[in-house]
Amino acid sequence: MFLFDTLFFALPLCLLSAVMTVYIAHMYGRRFWPWLLFGFFVPIVSTFIAIALGIRDARRKGEQ
């Protein structure tokens, strides 16, 4: 029963994180599948990494 409860909580969290990460990465022109998998298997952290990479890319474009 514990396994079912854990999966019931973790699966939606992983899916939501993956979708948010893919959306953010897509806004900055990054590929879909690698970011989807990264967002699914490393939830929450991947969203912040995608945001940080997007900010870094925007700053680089601003400097040029």
Contact map, one row per residue, 1 for C-alpha under 8 A:
1111100000000000000000000000000000000000000000000000000000000000
1111110000000000000000000000000000000000000000000000000000000000
1111111000000000000000000000000000000000000000000000000000000000
1111111100000000000000000000000000000000000000000000000000000000
1111111110000000000000000000000000000000000000000000000000000000
0111111111000000000000000000000000000000000000000000000000000000
0011111111100000000000000000000000000000000000000000000000000000
0001111111110000000000000000000000000000000000000000000000000000
0000111111111000000000000000000000000000000000000000000000000000
0000011111111100000000000000000000000000000000000000000000000000
0000001111111110000000000000000000000000000000000000000000000000
0000000111111111000000000000000000000000000000000000000000000000
0000000011111111100000000000000000000000001000000000000000000000
0000000001111111110000000000000000000011111000000000000000000000
0000000000111111111000000000000000000011000000000000000000000000
0000000000011111111100000000000000000000000000000000000000000000
0000000000001111111110000000000000000011001101100000000000000000
0000000000000111111111000000000000111111001000100000000000000000
0000000000000011111111100000000000010010000000000000000000000000
0000000000000001111111110000000000000010000000100000000000000000
0000000000000000111111111000000000110010000001100100000000000000
0000000000000000011111111100000100110010000000000000000000000000
0000000000000000001111111110000000000000000000000000000000000000
0000000000000000000111111111000000000000000000100110010000000000
0000000000000000000011111111111100100000000000000110010000000000
0000000000000000000001111111111100000000000000000000000000000000
0000000000000000000000111111110000000000000000000000000000000000
0000000000000000000000011111110000000000000000000000010010000000
0000000000000000000000001111111000000000000000000000000000000000
0000000000000000000000001111111100100000000000000000000000000000
0000000000000000000000001100111111100000000000000000000000000000
0000000000000000000001001100011111110000000000000000000000000000
0000000000000000000000000000001111111000000000000000000000000000
0000000000000000000000000000001111111100000000000000000000000000
0000000000000000010011001000011111111110000000000000000000000000
0000000000000000011011000000000111111111000000000000000000000000
0000000000000000010000000000000011111111100000000000000000000000
0000000000000000010000000000000001111111111001000000000000000000
0000000000000110111111000000000000111111111101100000000000000000
0000000000000110110000000000000000011111111000000000000000000000
0000000000000100000000000000000000001111111000000000000000000000
0000000000000100000000000000000000000111111111000000000000000000
0000000000001100110000000000000000000111111111100000000000000000
0000000000000000100000000000000000000010011111110000000000000000
0000000000000000000000000000000000000000011111111000000000000000
0000000000000000100010000000000000000110011111111100000000000000
0000000000000000110110010000000000000010001111111110000000000000
0000000000000000000000000000000000000000000111111111000000000000
0000000000000000000000000000000000000000000011111111100000000000
0000000000000000000010011000000000000000000001111111110000000000
0000000000000000000000011000000000000000000000111111111000000000
0000000000000000000000000000000000000000000000011111111100000000
0000000000000000000000000000000000000000000000001111111110000000
0000000000000000000000011001000000000000000000000111111111000000
0000000000000000000000000000000000000000000000000011111111100000
0000000000000000000000000000000000000000000000000001111111110000
0000000000000000000000000001000000000000000000000000111111111000
0000000000000000000000000000000000000000000000000000011111111100
0000000000000000000000000000000000000000000000000000001111111110
0000000000000000000000000000000000000000000000000000000111111111
0000000000000000000000000000000000000000000000000000000011111111
0000000000000000000000000000000000000000000000000000000001111111
0000000000000000000000000000000000000000000000000000000000111111
0000000000000000000000000000000000000000000000000000000000011111
